């Protein structure tokens, strides 16, 4: 009986000490789960200004029995525009652009007449709409609209004296093109694009000696690389999950 009582007392004492021992153990540290950072969705909505450089190439059309100068020329210029992103991967926009064109004195000598025609193109301008599809920082687009050719033209005789003429050359035309633009940061983007300009035909109605030579098409092929600074509205959009 004595041994039984002593064993019971020891068991009770052991049970009482367990909570105290547990209280002395260090609490398990709390580790906060790492925060999930959503990737930004690039926002093309907003205004932009920029510049470009590239090359311009005349079409291969010429007056009958003659050949026009179709050598490539350097160009450089400025652009300004605005874009709107929707749906959510489509972008529509409008852009105004002007390119100064390098030396372009196209001289055509009409055989048997002693007359030389000169077309000196100084620049190319355009106002175009564009629509494109964006994924990540890239935008693939097509564009088209109004085009303007800044030029002067003369006709001279063999002595170099000016001759009155009527040729029907046009300053106004149309342009179409396509390009790829890439957004390096939310405010800077670079692009490469091809743009075609068509200003109709030059066809002399006077002097009568030039009528038989037919017409020459006035068109330009250009390739440009550009850089834009973008005034984006609201910055990048953050994806929600």
C-alpha positions in Angstrom: 0.0 0.0 0.0 2.9 2.3 0.9 4.5 1.6 -2.5 1.3 2.2 -4.3 0.7 5.6 -2.6 4.3 6.7 -3.4 3.9 5.7 -7.1 0.6 7.6 -7.3 2.2 10.7 -5.8 5.2 10.5 -8.3 2.8 10.1 -11.3 0.8 13.2 -10.2 4.0 15.2 -9.8 5.2 14.2 -13.3 1.9 15.2 -14.8 2.1 18.6 -13.2 5.5 19.2 -14.5 4.7 18.5 -18.2 2.8 21.8 -18.9 5.7 23.7 -17.3 8.2 22.0 -19.5 6.1 22.7 -22.6 5.9 26.3 -21.6 9.7 26.5 -21.5 10.0 25.3 -25.2 10.5 28.1 -27.8 7.4 28.9 -29.9 7.6 27.9 -33.6 8.6 30.9 -35.6 6.0 32.4 -38.0 7.2 32.7 -41.6 5.2 35.1 -43.8 4.5 33.7 -47.3 6.4 35.6 -50.1 4.4 38.3 -51.7 3.2 37.7 -55.3 4.2 40.5 -57.6 2.0 40.7 -60.7 3.7 41.3 -64.0 2.9 44.7 -65.6 0.8 44.8 -68.7 2.3 47.5 -71.0 0.0 50.4 -71.6 0.1 52.0 -75.1 -2.6 54.6 -74.4 -1.3 58.2 -74.6 0.5 60.8 -76.7 4.1 60.4 -78.0 6.7 62.4 -79.9 9.8 61.1 -81.6 12.3 61.1 -84.5 13.3 58.7 -87.2 16.1 58.1 -89.8 16.1 55.8 -92.8 16.2 55.6 -96.6 13.9 56.6 -99.5 13.8 54.9 -102.9 12.0 56.2 -106.1 9.8 53.8 -108.0 11.3 52.4 -111.2 8.7 54.1 -113.5 9.9 56.7 -116.0 8.9 58.6 -119.1 8.9 56.5 -122.3 12.4 56.5 -123.9 14.1 58.0 -120.8 15.1 56.8 -117.3 14.6 58.5 -113.9 17.0 58.6 -111.1 16.0 55.9 -108.6 19.0 55.9 -106.3 18.4 55.5 -102.6 18.5 58.7 -100.5 18.9 59.4 -96.8 15.9 60.7 -94.9 15.3 61.9 -91.3 12.4 63.5 -89.6 9.9 63.8 -86.7 6.6 62.2 -85.7 3.9 63.0 -83.2 0.9 60.8 -82.4 -1.6 59.3 -80.0 -2.6 55.7 -79.3 -5.5 54.0 -77.5 -5.4 50.4 -76.2 -8.5 48.3 -75.9 -10.0 44.8 -75.8 -7.2 44.5 -74.3 -4.6 43.6 -76.9 -5.6 46.0 -79.7 -4.3 49.5 -80.3 -5.6 52.2 -82.6 -3.9 55.5 -83.2 -3.2 58.5 -85.4 0.2 59.9 -86.4 1.6 63.0 -88.1 5.0 62.6 -89.7 7.5 64.6 -91.8 10.7 63.4 -93.3 13.4 65.6 -94.8 14.9 63.8 -97.9 18.5 64.0 -99.0 19.7 65.4 -102.3 17.2 64.4 -105.0 17.6 66.2 -108.3 15.9 64.0 -110.8 16.9 65.2 -114.2 15.2 63.8 -117.3 16.6 64.7 -120.8 14.0 64.3 -123.5 15.9 63.2 -126.6 15.4 65.3 -129.7 13.8 68.2 -127.9 16.7 69.8 -126.1 14.5 70.0 -123.0 15.5 68.8 -119.5 13.0 68.3 -116.7 14.1 68.6 -113.0 12.1 67.4 -110.0 13.8 68.3 -106.7 12.0 66.6 -103.8 12.7 68.1 -100.4 10.5 66.1 -98.0 7.7 63.7 -97.4 4.8 64.2 -95.0 1.8 62.1 -93.9 -1.1 62.0 -91.6 -2.1 58.4 -91.0 -4.3 56.2 -88.9 -3.0 52.9 -87.6 -4.2 49.7 -86.0 -2.1 47.0 -84.3 -2.0 44.0 -82.1 0.2 44.0 -78.9 1.6 41.2 -76.8 3.9 42.1 -73.9 6.0 45.1 -74.9 5.7 44.5 -78.7 3.2 46.1 -81.1 2.7 44.9 -84.7 0.7 47.4 -86.8 -0.5 48.6 -90.2 -1.1 52.2 -91.2 -2.5 54.3 -94.0 -3.8 57.8 -94.9 -2.9 61.1 -96.5 0.6 61.9 -97.9 2.3 65.1 -99.0 5.3 65.6 -101.3 7.3 68.8 -100.8 9.1 69.5 -104.1 9.9 72.0 -106.8 10.1 71.3 -110.6 11.6 73.1 -113.6 11.9 72.6 -117.3 14.9 74.2 -119.1 16.1 74.3 -122.7 19.6 73.5 -124.0 20.8 76.9 -123.1 19.6 76.5 -119.5 16.7 79.0 -119.8 13.4 78.2 -118.1 10.6 77.0 -120.3 6.9 77.3 -119.4 5.2 73.9 -119.0 2.2 72.0 -117.6 2.9 68.6 -116.1 0.1 67.8 -113.7 2.5 66.8 -110.9 0.7 66.5 -107.6 1.8 67.4 -104.1 -1.0 65.3 -102.5 -1.4 61.5 -102.5 -1.8 58.5 -100.2 0.4 56.3 -98.1 0.3 52.8 -96.6 2.7 50.9 -94.4 3.4 48.5 -91.6 5.8 48.2 -88.7 6.9 46.7 -85.4 7.2 48.9 -82.3 8.8 47.7 -79.0 8.4 49.4 -75.6 11.7 49.3 -73.7 10.2 51.1 -70.7 6.8 52.6 -70.1 7.9 55.9 -71.6 10.3 54.8 -74.4 9.7 52.8 -77.5 11.6 52.0 -80.7 10.2 51.0 -84.1 11.0 49.9 -87.6 8.6 50.4 -90.4 8.1 50.3 -94.2 6.0 53.1 -95.8 4.9 53.5 -99.4 3.9 56.9 -100.9 1.9 57.4 -104.1 1.5 60.8 -105.7 0.0 59.8 -109.1 1.7 60.6 -112.4 3.5 63.4 -114.1 2.3 63.8 -117.7 3.1 66.8 -119.8 0.3 68.6 -121.7 2.6 71.5 -122.7 4.9 72.0 -124.5 3.5 69.7 -127.1 6.9 68.2 -127.9 6.8 66.3 -124.5 3.3 64.9 -124.8 4.5 61.9 -126.8 6.8 60.8 -124.0 3.8 59.6 -121.9 3.8 59.7 -118.1 6.0 58.9 -115.2 4.7 57.6 -111.9 5.7 59.4 -108.8 6.0 57.0 -105.9 8.4 56.4 -103.0 9.4 53.4 -100.9 10.8 54.2 -97.5 12.3 52.2 -94.6 12.6 53.9 -91.2 13.9 53.3 -87.7 12.5 55.5 -85.0 12.5 56.3 -81.3 9.4 57.7 -79.4 9.0 59.2 -76.0 5.5 58.3 -74.7 3.4 60.4 -72.3 1.3 57.4 -71.1 -1.9 57.9 -69.3 -1.8 56.1 -65.9 1.4 54.1 -66.4 1.4 50.3 -66.6 -1.7 48.3 -65.8 -1.1 45.5 -63.2 -2.7 42.1 -63.9 -5.2 41.0 -61.2 -5.5 37.3 -60.1 
